[in-house]
Amino acid sequence: QVQVAESGGGSVQTGGSLRLSCVHSGYTHLDYCVAWFRQAPGKEREGVAAIDIDGTTTFAESVKGRFTISQDNTKNLLYLQIDNAKSEDTAMYYCAAAARGLIWCNITTLLPLYVNYWGQGTQVTVSS
């Protein structure tokens, strides 16, 4: 049974840090690209960061230098480290897994429609 579940969201002040976690299991990790997306109220869901099986990471331009994506495959865990948080980072954050084959594991081209599994989301609120 596939399980994708995020945790670690909350409130943080501008300039602060937060780490999101995602447990993902029930499928063969080598067959999937894992990533983080976010959706702010009234806006479309957008890709934030992705990590490939060789450890290659890609980021949306808006979070480069501030966000870090990593994973611990021995524990089926995916992380998103948010540093120097900005008010525009306020959103619901989703862990996602997209089957390989026809997609390139690069967040700049990974559209939500390619995602096979989503978590329920965890809210991040950045305030001044």
C-alpha positions in Angstrom: 0.0 0.0 0.0 1.4 3.4 -1.0 1.9 5.9 1.8 2.9 9.5 1.3 2.7 11.7 4.4 4.2 15.1 5.2 5.0 16.6 8.6 6.9 19.5 10.0 4.9 22.4 8.8 4.1 25.4 11.0 4.6 29.1 11.5 8.0 30.7 11.1 9.1 34.3 11.1 10.6 36.0 8.0 14.2 34.9 7.8 13.6 31.8 9.9 14.0 28.1 9.1 11.8 25.1 9.0 12.3 21.5 7.9 9.6 19.4 6.3 9.6 15.7 6.3 7.8 13.1 4.1 7.5 9.4 4.6 6.9 7.7 1.3 6.6 3.9 0.9 4.8 1.2 -0.9 6.5 1.6 -4.3 9.9 1.0 -5.7 11.9 4.2 -5.2 14.1 3.6 -8.2 11.0 3.8 -10.4 9.9 7.3 -9.1 11.1 10.8 -9.1 10.3 12.5 -5.7 9.7 16.1 -5.3 8.1 18.9 -3.3 5.3 21.1 -4.6 3.4 24.0 -2.9 0.2 25.8 -3.4 -0.7 29.2 -2.1 -4.3 30.4 -1.8 -5.7 31.4 -5.1 -2.6 30.2 -7.0 -1.8 27.1 -9.0 0.3 24.3 -7.5 3.9 24.8 -8.4 7.0 22.7 -8.2 9.6 23.6 -5.6 12.4 21.0 -5.6 13.1 17.5 -6.9 15.8 14.9 -6.3 16.8 12.2 -8.7 18.1 8.7 -7.9 21.7 9.8 -8.3 21.2 12.6 -5.9 20.9 15.4 -8.5 18.7 18.2 -7.2 16.8 20.9 -9.0 15.0 23.9 -7.6 12.5 26.5 -8.7 14.2 29.8 -9.3 12.3 31.5 -6.4 13.8 29.2 -3.8 17.3 28.6 -5.1 19.9 29.2 -2.4 17.3 29.0 0.4 15.8 25.5 0.1 17.5 22.2 0.3 16.0 18.8 -0.7 17.4 15.6 0.6 16.4 12.0 1.2 17.2 9.0 3.4 16.2 6.0 1.3 17.0 3.6 4.2 14.1 5.2 6.1 11.9 6.1 3.1 12.2 9.8 4.1 12.3 12.9 2.0 13.1 16.3 3.5 12.8 19.9 2.5 14.9 22.4 4.5 13.6 26.0 4.3 16.0 28.7 5.2 15.7 32.5 5.1 12.0 32.1 4.8 10.0 34.8 3.0 6.3 35.7 3.2 5.8 34.4 -0.4 6.8 31.0 0.9 3.5 30.8 2.7 1.6 27.8 1.2 0.5 24.2 1.6 3.5 22.0 0.8 3.0 18.6 -0.8 5.3 15.6 -1.2 5.0 14.0 -4.6 6.2 11.0 -6.5 6.1 10.7 -10.3 6.8 7.6 -12.3 9.8 7.6 -14.4 9.8 6.7 -18.1 8.4 9.7 -19.9 9.4 12.4 -17.5 12.6 14.1 -16.7 13.3 14.4 -12.9 13.7 18.1 -13.0 11.4 20.4 -11.1 11.4 23.0 -13.8 9.6 20.6 -16.2 7.8 18.3 -13.7 4.1 19.3 -13.9 1.6 18.3 -11.3 -0.3 16.3 -13.9 2.7 13.9 -14.1 2.5 13.1 -10.3 1.2 9.7 -9.4 1.1 10.0 -5.6 0.5 13.0 -3.4 0.6 13.5 0.3 -2.1 15.3 2.2 0.0 18.5 2.5 1.5 20.4 5.4 0.9 24.1 5.9 3.8 26.6 6.1 3.1 30.2 7.2 5.8 32.8 7.2 5.0 36.0 9.1 7.0 39.2 9.8 
